[in-house]
Amino acid sequence: MAALPRTVSANLRVTYEVGNENNPSNPWGRRLLEMGGEGGARLEHFGVTGDSRVWQGRVAVEVLSSLLESLSRASFPDVARKMPPPGAGMVDLRVQSESYDERAFMPCSQADELPGYRDAFRTLDSIVRQLSEGSLEATPDFVPGLVTGVTLVSGTRLKL
C-alpha cells in the first residue's frame, strides 16, 4: 500500500460522503463533498424528499494540508471495525492522488473516539456547513473561515 500523500498536489482529490437520504431515521439526507488539490470544492446535498442542491467554492491549500496531517495522525485509512447500531449515520472518506487511492468507512459517531479522525471530520464538517451557506445545520461549524467564493449552482436555499 502506498503512503498517504504528505503534501497537496494538483491531482489530490478528497471525497467525504455522510448520511443516506433513504434511511428513514435520518432527516438530514446525504452530503457529498469533493475537493481538489488546487482548492476547488463542490458540495451536493441529497434531501430525503428527493430534492438536491449543489454549491461550489474554494478551500485554501493550507486547509487541505492540515487535513492530510490529521489523517496521517489517524493512520488513515485504518479504522477499528465496529458494528454500527441500526440506523447509524455512516461516513465514507476517500483520498486519491496519482499513486494513492484509499478510503475509510465508519459510523459517524466513531470519529470522535479516534484521534486524527476527530480533527479531520471537524474540518470536513465545517467545510460542508460553510459551503452550504449555513443551510445544512446538521453539520456543525467547528472551524470558521475555511471556505471562500461560495456559489449555489443548483437548487434553492433552504434551512434544514
C-alpha positions, 0 to 999 in steps of 0.5 A: 500500500502506498503512503498517504500523500504528505503534501497537496498536489494538483491531482489530490482529490478528497471525497467525504460522503455522510448520511443516506437520504433513504434511511428513514431515521435520518432527516438530514439526507446525504452530503457529498463533498469533493475537493481538489488539490488546487482548492476547488470544492463542490458540495451536493446535498441529497434531501430525503424528499428527493430534492438536491442542491449543489454549491461550489467554492474554494478551500485554501491549500493550507486547509487541505494540508492540515487535513492530510496531517490529521489523517496521517495522525489517524493512520488513515485509512485504518479504522477499528471495525465496529458494528454500527447500531441500526440506523447509524449515520455512516461516513465514507472518506476517500483520498486519491492522488496519482499513486494513492487511492484509499478510503475509510468507512465508519459510523459517524459517531466513531470519529470522535473516539479516534484521534486524527479522525476527530480533527479531520471530520471537524474540518470536513464538517465545517467545510460542508456547513460553510459551503452550504451557506449555513443551510445544512445545520446538521453539520456543525461549524467547528472551524470558521473561515475555511471556505471562500467564493461560495456559489449555489449552482443548483437548487434553492436555499433552504434551512434544514 
